[in-house]
Amino acid sequence: MTITVEGGRFLRNGAPHQIISGALHYFRIPTPLWRDRLARVAALGVNTIETYVAWNFHERTRGEIDFTGPRDLARFISLAGDLGLDVLVRPGPYICPEWDFGGLPAWLMRDRVSLRSSDPAFLAPADAWLDAVTAVIAPLQASHGGPVVGVQVENEYGSYGSDASYLAHVRDRLVAGGIDCWLFTSDGPGPDWLSNGTLPDVTATANFGSRPQASLAELTAFRPGQPAMVMEWWNGWFDHWGEPHHVRDAHEAASVLAELLGRGASVNLYMAHGGTNMGLWNGANHTEDAFAPTITSYDYDAAVGEAGELGATFVAFRDVIAAHTGVEPPAPPAPLPRQSPSAPTAIGWASLLDHTHLFDKPQQAAAPLSLEDLGADHGLVLYRGTTLVPPDGRHLLLDGLADRAHVIVDGVDRGTFDRNDGTPRIPMTPRTDGRPTALTILVENQGRSTAPASALPWHVSSSLPPRTPTDSWRCPAGARVSCGSTTPCWAATGRSGHKSRCTPPLLSGARAPTRLWSWSCCRQARRWRSAIRPILGRCWRPPSPADQHSGVRHGAQTRPLRNRAQAMTANRPSRTASLTRVTP
């Protein structure tokens, strides 16, 4: 059942066709639930599903590409085909900022390459990835009897760069790998984004959430004579740390969907089912003055909720699609058994600083090394060093802090700081015994953005010359966080709209303060597997009154970044701030 473009319209096996698609991503769904979530999306009445393919999810170590288990892309595509659905695949190399580093592997940062460009240092690993993923996709194309009818070239490139030779290279590599189906790009509905992110011989599609008439007009003006396709119709939105959960009125969203379909546009509901950024896979948005990490939940206020629930949006979309197509959609699956909401019970506490021998072997360097330089992609890094504070005192400057840092000076908790705090200055006084001051800093990666950022997590300097001398640094990397489990720990997910984090406990002096976290929902190194559950996400509760009056600073709330690509602000759909769905 091939899709072709002819006479300004889509044809499916030669007959006029309107693509009505729902987006859901296999890497955001526990593997045992793939079929259930696909069936729920199919029950909306869609004829197609769309999925990204996250490069870094498959190639965490360079040269080791994995398509098995929770990474079995072929199985996911085949399951969709079994339900009678066509499939659109978007294999990158880049996907979206809400996933860590936009799907690019963290190890690319060690080489300091020019990302998403014709830089040979980037193209070499990107080509190896495209060759590997096309080997999976190609046999599943409609031309081979499979469900894949379309493949995307890059993603929203017009919001990032203008290297047309790079885009052409990606297209040519896909074709060389056996991709013979319909090719497309997707960008914001504006002349700059479309001109920078498209190729003349590849169908241009648009991404937006509202203003359908104006947005479709922009796409038609740029590329007259081609079918109108909204590759990402943002029927909801994702959440950043510190934001309330985004929701969209079901009837308002359904009216926009009805207008799009009535205008003859093909539509991909982004998202039909959002799912979860398991483990530490969340990404981040970045501007010149704000860093906004995405939370663990990717509920997106989608028609099919994060836990599979079917609410008012599902009913409204299903009714609109059925009225437009005249086809009765299949019945959704019965609700799955669910645990009753409950609070987790901590069975014990452990001091991180008392168990550093379980980390990887420490590395010593003259200056702190980044997580990537330590050979890890996710997790925490514990930095230890000493500095001799002069009699007149000095400040510890977290200059270039790229993520989130817990600072301990001579065993005393001096606060928690993040990237949006600027350059924190922590006063330091000399020890009365004349010995060097011990510095311990735990840095948590909050999610990588592809925007330019400091390569180092932080460094030490003095507030006044001469610079404070620093002895060698011991950097026991937290190794790779192994996220082998795909069973969500719902009790540990933050759904209140506040910051979402799950950090290991820190021990200040001899007493564990109330803000400490249980090891029961976190795992640092692979050697903890037998005793500690995998990191399933980040969770956070607002500071208690005791915390707020303790005199210890715990970082500023992250300022919200309201749009997916900074240039697309005008197309962000209206939302309210109320929480309408609670995940058990």
VMD Tcl script that draws the C-alpha trace (Angstrom):
set ca {
  {0.00 0.00 0.00}
  {2.42 2.69 -1.19}
  {1.94 6.43 -0.72}
  {2.77 8.69 -3.67}
  {2.31 12.38 -4.40}
  {0.57 13.37 -7.61}
  {-1.43 16.38 -8.70}
  {-1.20 18.11 -5.33}
  {-2.61 15.17 -3.36}
  {-1.60 11.93 -1.75}
  {-2.42 8.66 -3.47}
  {-2.47 5.31 -1.71}
  {-2.17 2.56 -4.29}
  {-3.33 5.08 -6.86}
  {-6.45 6.23 -4.98}
  {-6.81 9.67 -3.31}
  {-5.81 9.43 0.33}
  {-5.81 11.64 3.42}
  {-3.27 10.65 6.04}
  {-4.77 10.72 9.53}
  {-1.97 9.68 11.84}
  {-1.21 9.42 15.52}
  {2.26 9.83 17.02}
  {3.58 7.46 19.66}
  {7.19 6.51 20.31}
  {8.25 2.97 21.19}
  {11.13 4.21 23.36}
  {8.68 6.12 25.57}
  {6.46 3.08 26.13}
  {7.25 -0.06 28.20}
  {7.72 -2.89 25.72}
  {4.90 -5.10 27.11}
  {2.49 -2.22 26.48}
  {3.37 -1.57 22.82}
  {0.41 -3.47 21.40}
  {-2.01 -2.00 23.94}
  {-0.98 1.58 23.21}
  {-1.04 1.01 19.45}
  {-4.54 -0.45 19.73}
  {-5.74 2.52 21.79}
  {-4.39 4.97 19.22}
  {-5.96 2.90 16.42}
  {-9.29 3.23 18.25}
  {-9.19 6.98 17.53}
  {-9.90 6.07 13.91}
  {-6.46 6.93 12.51}
  {-5.10 5.09 9.48}
  {-1.40 5.68 10.24}
  {0.98 5.89 13.18}
  {4.23 7.87 13.35}
  {7.33 7.24 15.43}
  {10.69 8.86 15.93}
  {13.79 6.69 16.15}
  {16.18 7.91 18.84}
  {19.76 7.32 17.71}
  {21.22 7.58 21.22}
  {18.74 5.02 22.56}
  {20.21 2.47 20.16}
  {23.91 3.45 20.18}
  {24.87 4.43 23.72}
  {28.44 3.31 23.02}
  {29.95 4.21 19.68}
  {29.88 1.29 17.29}
  {27.49 -0.80 19.42}
  {24.04 -0.39 17.80}
  {21.25 -2.36 19.44}
  {17.82 -3.15 17.95}
  {16.74 -5.79 20.48}
  {14.31 -5.89 23.41}
  {12.92 -2.41 24.18}
  {14.87 -1.21 21.13}
  {13.26 -3.66 18.69}
  {12.07 -1.13 16.13}
  {11.13 -3.82 13.62}
  {8.79 -5.46 16.11}
  {7.07 -2.17 16.94}
  {6.53 -1.39 13.26}
  {5.25 -4.90 12.63}
  {2.79 -4.64 15.51}
  {1.37 -1.49 13.94}
  {1.08 -3.28 10.61}
  {-0.74 -6.16 12.28}
  {-3.40 -3.64 13.35}
  {-3.82 -2.49 9.74}
  {-1.98 0.79 10.25}
  {0.47 2.47 7.90}
  {3.68 3.71 9.52}
  {5.69 6.92 9.17}
  {9.26 6.66 10.49}
  {11.45 9.60 11.49}
  {14.97 8.26 12.05}
  {16.87 11.53 12.55}
  {19.79 11.78 13.02}
  {18.10 14.47 15.17}
  {14.58 14.05 16.55}
  {13.31 16.50 19.21}
  {14.64 18.54 22.14}
  {12.36 16.80 24.64}
  {14.57 13.69 24.36}
  {18.15 13.85 25.64}
  {20.40 15.69 23.17}
  {17.67 15.50 20.55}
  {18.46 11.82 20.04}
  {22.13 12.46 19.27}
  {24.58 10.25 21.22}
  {26.36 11.93 24.13}
  {29.69 10.55 22.96}
  {29.61 13.01 20.07}
  {30.42 15.74 22.59}
  {33.81 14.22 23.31}
  {34.90 14.93 19.75}
  {33.59 18.52 19.77}
  {32.10 18.02 16.29}
  {29.86 20.44 14.45}
  {26.50 18.78 14.98}
  {23.91 18.38 12.22}
  {26.25 19.66 9.55}
  {28.49 18.57 6.70}
  {31.41 18.31 9.10}
  {33.03 14.96 8.20}
  {33.53 14.27 11.90}
  {29.74 14.31 12.30}
  {28.84 12.64 9.03}
  {30.96 9.56 9.72}
  {29.00 8.40 12.80}
  {25.72 9.75 11.37}
  {26.21 7.69 8.20}
  {26.90 4.57 10.24}
  {23.67 5.19 12.14}
  {21.60 5.82 9.00}
  {23.01 2.66 7.40}
  {22.05 0.63 10.48}
  {18.54 2.03 10.86}
  {17.69 1.83 7.16}
  {18.69 -1.84 7.26}
  {15.84 -2.27 9.76}
  {13.30 -0.01 8.02}
  {13.86 -0.92 4.36}
  {12.51 -4.50 4.49}
  {9.38 -3.20 6.23}
  {8.46 -0.71 3.50}
  {5.23 -1.01 1.55}
  {7.26 -1.91 -1.54}
  {8.26 -5.10 0.33}
  {4.79 -5.78 1.70}
  {5.36 -3.95 4.99}
  {3.53 -1.05 6.65}
  {6.16 1.72 6.26}
  {4.87 4.30 3.76}
  {7.02 7.34 4.59}
  {10.42 8.27 6.03}
  {11.51 11.72 7.20}
  {14.75 13.48 6.29}
  {16.20 15.02 9.50}
  {13.73 16.97 11.71}
  {12.86 20.66 12.03}
  {16.25 21.50 10.55}
  {15.09 24.95 9.51}
  {14.97 25.95 13.18}
  {18.60 24.90 13.63}
  {20.72 25.48 10.54}
  {20.88 26.11 6.81}
  {23.40 23.55 5.54}
  {21.54 22.35 2.43}
  {24.34 19.97 1.51}
  {23.90 18.24 4.87}
  {20.18 17.75 4.29}
  {20.87 16.41 0.82}
  {23.46 14.06 2.25}
  {20.96 12.64 4.75}
  {18.41 12.13 1.95}
  {20.97 10.44 -0.27}
  {22.12 8.17 2.55}
  {18.56 7.06 3.22}
  {18.03 6.28 -0.44}
  {21.37 4.48 -0.67}
  {20.26 2.37 2.29}
  {17.23 1.12 0.39}
  {14.55 3.65 1.34}
  {12.28 3.88 -1.70}
  {9.07 5.19 -0.09}
  {7.70 8.72 0.23}
  {10.27 11.13 1.73}
  {9.39 14.30 3.64}
  {10.77 17.02 5.90}
  {8.96 18.88 8.70}
  {9.47 22.46 9.87}
  {7.67 25.43 11.35}
  {5.21 27.23 9.03}
  {7.35 30.21 8.08}
  {9.52 31.12 5.08}
  {12.84 31.02 6.94}
  {12.24 27.66 8.60}
  {10.83 26.11 5.44}
  {13.54 27.43 3.14}
  {16.34 26.28 5.47}
  {14.84 22.92 6.37}
  {13.59 21.55 3.05}
  {14.84 20.08 -0.22}
  {13.31 20.75 -3.64}
  {12.52 17.11 -4.40}
  {11.25 16.18 -0.93}
  {7.73 16.92 0.32}
  {7.67 19.78 2.83}
  {5.35 19.41 5.82}
  {4.61 21.81 8.67}
  {4.51 21.63 12.47}
  {2.13 23.81 14.50}
  {-0.61 23.69 17.09}
  {-3.10 26.44 16.26}
  {-3.95 29.07 13.62}
  {-4.57 26.32 11.03}
  {-5.68 28.61 8.20}
  {-2.67 30.93 8.45}
  {-0.21 28.09 9.02}
  {-1.45 26.05 6.06}
  {-1.34 29.19 3.93}
  {2.35 29.63 4.79}
  {3.07 26.06 3.72}
  {1.09 26.40 0.49}
  {2.77 29.71 -0.36}
  {6.18 28.15 0.09}
  {5.46 24.94 -1.79}
  {2.40 25.37 -4.06}
  {1.07 22.30 -5.81}
  {1.95 19.80 -3.11}
  {-0.47 18.18 -0.61}
  {-0.90 19.93 2.73}
  {0.44 17.83 5.59}
  {0.75 18.80 9.26}
  {3.43 16.39 10.39}
  {3.16 17.59 13.97}
  {-0.17 19.03 15.00}
  {0.53 19.90 18.64}
  {-2.72 18.87 20.26}
  {-1.09 19.28 23.69}
  {2.27 20.27 25.11}
  {5.12 18.94 27.23}
  {6.20 20.15 30.67}
  {9.44 21.62 31.98}
  {10.66 21.62 35.55}
  {8.80 24.21 37.58}
  {5.82 24.46 35.24}
  {2.25 23.37 35.89}
  {1.08 20.44 33.81}
  {-0.08 21.71 30.42}
  {-3.59 20.84 29.33}
  {-5.73 21.90 26.39}
  {-9.49 22.10 26.29}
  {-10.72 18.96 24.50}
  {-13.47 20.70 22.55}
  {-11.20 23.55 21.43}
  {-8.57 21.08 20.24}
  {-11.20 18.96 18.48}
  {-12.50 22.02 16.63}
  {-9.01 22.73 15.25}
  {-8.67 19.09 14.21}
  {-12.04 19.24 12.45}
  {-10.96 22.39 10.61}
  {-7.70 20.81 9.45}
  {-9.43 17.68 8.18}
  {-12.18 19.74 6.58}
  {-9.60 21.73 4.66}
  {-8.31 18.47 3.22}
  {-5.02 18.54 5.14}
  {-3.36 15.33 6.21}
  {-2.63 15.39 9.94}
  {-0.37 13.65 12.45}
  {-1.62 14.04 16.03}
  {1.44 14.95 18.06}
  {1.09 13.25 20.43}
  {-1.65 10.64 20.21}
  {0.08 8.95 23.15}
  {3.02 10.69 24.80}
  {4.36 8.11 27.21}
  {7.33 8.63 29.52}
  {10.95 9.79 29.26}
  {12.15 6.76 31.22}
  {15.27 6.92 33.35}
  {17.31 10.05 32.64}
  {16.38 10.26 28.95}
  {14.60 13.61 29.16}
  {15.92 16.45 27.04}
  {15.89 20.21 27.48}
  {15.24 23.50 25.74}
  {17.77 26.30 25.87}
  {17.80 30.01 25.17}
  {20.33 32.71 25.90}
  {18.88 33.35 29.35}
  {17.11 30.14 30.38}
  {17.70 26.42 30.51}
  {14.48 24.39 30.74}
  {14.82 20.62 31.21}
  {11.86 18.44 30.26}
  {10.34 16.37 33.06}
  {10.14 12.59 33.14}
  {6.48 12.49 32.13}
  {5.72 13.03 28.44}
  {1.97 12.83 28.93}
  {1.51 15.79 26.52}
  {-2.19 15.93 27.48}
  {-2.57 13.44 24.64}
  {-5.77 11.64 23.65}
  {-4.35 8.43 25.15}
  {-2.89 9.38 28.53}
  {0.49 8.40 29.88}
  {-1.03 5.45 31.76}
  {-3.31 4.52 28.84}
  {-6.37 6.37 30.13}
  {-8.99 7.54 27.62}
  {-10.57 10.83 28.55}
  {-12.51 13.70 27.03}
  {-9.86 14.43 24.39}
  {-9.93 10.83 23.16}
  {-13.72 10.91 22.81}
  {-13.72 14.31 21.08}
  {-11.00 13.34 18.56}
  {-12.58 9.98 17.88}
  {-15.93 11.65 17.13}
  {-14.33 14.23 14.81}
  {-12.42 11.59 12.83}
  {-15.43 9.29 12.53}
  {-17.64 12.17 11.35}
  {-15.06 13.17 8.75}
  {-14.26 9.71 7.38}
  {-17.65 8.09 7.83}
  {-15.89 5.01 9.20}
  {-16.68 3.53 12.60}
  {-13.35 3.20 14.46}
  {-12.46 -0.03 16.25}
  {-13.31 -0.36 19.92}
  {-10.48 0.49 22.31}
  {-8.97 -2.24 24.49}
  {-10.44 -2.77 27.93}
  {-8.70 -0.90 30.75}
  {-5.65 -2.68 32.09}
  {-5.37 -3.56 35.79}
  {-3.88 -0.67 37.73}
  {-2.52 -0.20 41.19}
  {-4.32 2.19 43.47}
  {-2.46 5.48 43.97}
  {-0.28 5.28 47.05}
  {2.73 6.93 48.57}
  {6.00 4.97 48.48}
  {7.42 3.88 51.80}
  {11.13 4.32 52.31}
  {12.63 1.13 53.67}
  {15.96 2.71 54.48}
  {18.41 5.48 53.74}
  {21.99 5.42 52.53}
  {24.58 8.13 52.41}
  {26.01 8.56 48.94}
  {29.31 9.80 50.34}
  {29.65 6.66 52.46}
  {29.37 4.42 49.39}
  {31.59 6.02 46.78}
  {33.71 2.86 46.73}
  {30.88 1.32 44.69}
  {31.36 3.88 41.92}
  {33.72 3.48 39.01}
  {37.43 3.88 39.70}
  {38.21 7.57 40.34}
  {40.04 9.55 37.71}
  {42.38 12.39 38.59}
  {42.74 15.57 36.57}
  {43.95 19.12 36.99}
  {40.41 20.38 36.36}
  {36.99 18.75 36.56}
  {36.11 16.51 33.61}
  {32.68 16.48 32.03}
  {30.34 13.49 32.19}
  {31.10 12.72 28.54}
  {34.85 12.95 29.07}
  {34.44 10.40 31.84}
  {32.88 8.01 29.34}
  {29.27 8.16 30.59}
  {26.09 9.40 28.96}
  {23.68 9.58 31.93}
  {23.96 9.72 35.67}
  {25.80 11.68 38.32}
  {29.41 12.71 38.76}
  {31.00 13.25 42.15}
  {33.87 15.73 42.16}
  {36.29 15.96 45.06}
  {39.20 18.32 45.51}
  {40.96 20.60 47.97}
  {41.89 24.24 48.00}
  {43.79 26.37 50.50}
  {41.66 29.39 51.41}
  {43.76 32.49 52.27}
  {43.21 34.33 55.58}
  {41.05 37.01 53.93}
  {38.67 34.40 52.49}
  {37.58 33.53 48.99}
  {34.49 32.48 47.02}
  {33.81 29.21 45.26}
  {32.46 30.14 41.84}
  {30.41 27.60 39.90}
  {31.44 29.24 36.66}
  {29.98 27.49 33.62}
  {27.71 25.14 35.55}
  {25.79 23.34 32.81}
  {23.40 21.30 34.93}
  {22.65 20.93 38.64}
  {25.14 20.81 41.48}
  {24.98 19.84 45.17}
  {27.83 21.59 46.97}
  {29.47 20.37 50.20}
  {32.36 22.28 51.74}
  {34.28 20.55 54.54}
  {31.32 18.23 55.08}
  {28.76 21.04 55.31}
  {25.93 21.27 52.79}
  {26.21 24.68 51.12}
  {23.20 24.35 48.84}
  {22.00 23.14 45.48}
  {22.42 25.25 42.35}
  {21.49 24.91 38.71}
  {22.37 26.42 35.38}
  {19.83 29.22 35.65}
  {21.43 30.58 38.81}
  {24.11 32.33 36.75}
  {27.49 31.96 38.44}
  {26.84 31.07 42.08}
  {29.37 32.55 44.52}
  {29.74 30.52 47.68}
  {31.73 32.27 50.47}
  {34.59 30.22 51.87}
  {36.55 30.97 55.04}
  {39.93 29.47 55.94}
  {40.07 26.51 58.28}
  {41.24 27.28 61.78}
  {43.80 24.47 61.60}
  {45.38 25.89 58.43}
  {44.62 22.76 56.40}
  {43.15 22.84 52.85}
  {39.39 23.01 52.53}
  {37.73 19.91 51.10}
  {35.29 20.47 48.25}
  {32.70 17.88 47.24}
  {30.35 18.64 44.36}
  {27.77 16.24 42.97}
  {26.63 17.15 39.45}
  {23.46 15.67 37.92}
  {22.92 15.95 34.18}
  {19.43 17.38 33.68}
  {19.10 16.65 29.98}
  {21.18 17.81 27.05}
  {20.18 20.51 24.62}
  {21.69 20.81 21.15}
  {22.07 24.55 21.68}
  {25.66 25.72 22.30}
  {26.62 25.26 25.92}
  {29.67 25.08 28.14}
  {31.62 21.88 27.63}
  {32.60 21.60 31.28}
  {30.14 21.13 34.13}
  {31.81 23.76 36.35}
  {35.21 24.91 37.50}
  {36.76 26.55 40.55}
  {38.16 30.04 40.57}
  {38.71 32.79 43.10}
  {36.62 35.90 43.45}
  {39.79 37.95 43.85}
  {43.29 37.51 42.40}
  {45.37 35.53 42.77}
  {43.26 32.52 41.80}
  {42.77 29.94 44.50}
  {45.14 27.03 43.93}
  {43.38 23.72 43.45}
  {44.90 20.31 44.04}
  {44.19 17.35 41.81}
  {40.56 16.34 41.40}
  {39.18 12.87 41.93}
  {36.24 12.21 39.63}
  {34.53 8.87 40.30}
  {32.09 8.74 37.43}
  {28.71 7.32 38.19}
  {29.11 5.09 35.14}
  {26.22 4.57 32.82}
  {22.78 4.41 34.36}
  {21.37 1.11 33.23}
  {17.68 1.49 32.42}
  {16.96 -2.11 31.62}
  {13.65 -2.21 33.45}
  {10.64 -1.01 31.51}
  {8.15 -1.31 34.36}
  {7.25 2.23 35.49}
  {7.48 3.10 39.18}
  {4.45 5.36 39.13}
  {4.71 6.18 42.80}
  {8.02 7.89 42.07}
  {6.92 10.08 39.15}
  {6.34 13.76 39.74}
  {2.92 14.73 38.36}
  {2.26 17.90 40.30}
  {3.85 20.15 37.73}
  {6.77 21.02 39.96}
  {10.38 20.23 39.27}
  {10.90 16.59 38.47}
  {14.01 15.06 39.94}
  {15.21 12.00 41.73}
  {18.59 12.61 43.28}
  {20.53 10.34 45.63}
  {20.75 11.25 49.30}
  {23.43 13.60 50.54}
  {24.54 13.45 54.16}
  {25.37 16.78 55.78}
  {27.30 16.12 58.94}
  {25.88 13.32 61.06}
  {22.16 13.90 60.44}
  {20.20 13.26 57.24}
  {18.13 16.38 56.43}
  {14.50 15.98 55.39}
  {15.12 16.71 51.72}
  {17.10 13.50 51.24}
  {15.87 10.88 48.80}
  {15.61 7.15 49.22}
  {17.82 4.88 47.18}
  {14.77 2.73 46.56}
  {13.96 4.56 43.31}
  {17.47 5.38 42.13}
  {20.46 3.40 40.97}
  {23.84 4.99 40.35}
  {26.24 2.34 39.11}
  {25.70 -1.02 37.49}
  {27.14 -2.77 40.53}
  {24.11 -1.70 42.59}
  {21.73 -3.78 40.48}
  {21.07 -6.49 43.05}
  {20.07 -4.08 45.81}
  {18.69 -0.98 44.12}
  {15.99 -0.54 41.48}
  {16.83 1.15 38.18}
  {16.47 4.89 37.87}
  {12.97 5.15 36.42}
  {12.76 8.93 36.32}
  {13.13 12.06 38.40}
  {10.71 13.11 41.12}
  {10.51 16.19 43.26}
  {8.38 17.58 46.03}
  {8.15 21.29 46.93}
  {10.43 22.30 49.82}
  {8.80 21.83 53.22}
  {8.63 24.77 55.65}
  {11.55 23.18 57.50}
  {13.59 23.21 54.29}
  {12.63 26.78 53.47}
  {13.73 28.03 56.87}
  {16.83 25.89 57.20}
  {19.11 28.59 55.86}
  {20.37 26.31 53.07}
  {19.78 27.44 49.50}
  {18.46 24.83 47.07}
  {18.51 26.51 43.69}
  {16.07 28.66 41.78}
  {13.02 27.35 40.00}
  {13.72 26.93 36.31}
  {12.06 29.64 34.27}
  {9.62 28.08 31.80}
  {10.40 27.99 28.11}
  {7.05 27.98 26.44}
  {7.76 26.74 22.95}
  {9.28 23.67 21.35}
  {11.44 25.64 18.95}
  {12.01 29.23 20.07}
  {10.97 30.53 16.66}
  {7.53 28.90 16.84}
  {6.05 30.88 19.74}
  {3.13 32.21 17.73}
  {1.93 28.70 16.95}
  {1.79 27.46 20.53}
  {-1.76 26.37 21.34}
  {-3.52 27.97 24.26}
  {-3.53 25.94 27.47}
  {-4.66 26.25 31.06}
  {-2.63 25.51 34.14}
  {-4.87 23.00 35.86}
  {-3.89 19.36 36.36}
  {-6.58 17.17 34.87}
  {-4.99 13.74 34.93}
  {-3.12 11.96 37.69}
  {-0.86 9.01 36.90}
  {-0.98 6.31 39.56}
}
mol new
graphics top color blue
foreach p $ca { graphics top sphere $p radius 0.5 }
foreach p [lrange $ca 0 end-1] q [lrange $ca 1 end] { graphics top cylinder $p $q radius 0.2 }
display resetview
